[in-house]
Amino acid sequence: MTTSRISDYLGHIIEAIDLATGYVHDVAQADFEADIRTQQAVSMNIIILGEAAAN
């Protein structure tokens, strides 16, 4: 695997972490549990993070 590809995957990981944590920053757990859109957005970024890490 080339260094460029590794950098791309690491960039995807960092972006997914930033997005997921941004969605829940200052959100109470009860509010998160009641908001399916935010749950799905966080879940999608966890999936992206996992896929990038697997590569």
C-alpha positions as CSV (number, residue, x, y, z in Angstrom):
1,M,0.0,0.0,0.0
2,T,1.3,3.4,-0.9
3,T,1.9,6.2,1.5
4,S,-0.7,8.2,-0.4
5,R,-3.4,5.6,0.2
6,I,-2.6,5.4,3.9
7,S,-2.8,9.2,4.1
8,D,-6.2,9.0,2.4
9,Y,-7.5,6.4,4.8
10,L,-6.2,8.3,7.8
11,G,-7.9,11.4,6.5
12,H,-11.2,9.6,6.2
13,I,-10.8,8.3,9.8
14,I,-10.1,11.8,11.1
15,E,-13.0,13.3,9.2
16,A,-15.4,10.6,10.4
17,I,-14.3,11.1,14.0
18,D,-14.6,14.9,13.7
19,L,-18.1,14.6,12.2
20,A,-19.4,12.0,14.6
21,T,-18.1,13.9,17.7
22,G,-19.4,17.2,16.2
23,Y,-22.9,15.8,15.9
24,V,-23.0,15.0,19.6
25,H,-21.0,17.9,21.1
26,D,-23.0,19.4,23.9
27,V,-26.0,17.1,23.3
28,A,-27.5,15.4,26.3
29,Q,-27.7,11.6,26.2
30,A,-31.5,11.8,26.4
31,D,-31.6,14.2,23.5
32,F,-29.3,11.9,21.5
33,E,-31.5,8.9,22.3
34,A,-34.6,10.8,21.1
35,D,-33.0,12.0,17.8
36,I,-32.9,9.2,15.2
37,R,-31.2,11.5,12.6
38,T,-28.3,12.2,14.8
39,Q,-28.0,8.6,15.8
40,Q,-27.9,7.6,12.1
41,A,-25.4,10.3,11.3
42,V,-23.1,9.1,14.1
43,S,-23.6,5.5,13.1
44,M,-22.7,6.2,9.4
45,N,-19.5,7.9,10.4
46,I,-18.6,4.9,12.7
47,I,-19.1,2.7,9.7
48,I,-16.9,4.9,7.5
49,L,-14.3,4.9,10.3
50,G,-14.3,1.1,10.5
51,E,-14.1,0.7,6.7
52,A,-11.2,3.0,6.5
53,A,-9.4,1.4,9.4
54,A,-9.9,-2.1,7.8
55,N,-8.1,-0.9,4.7
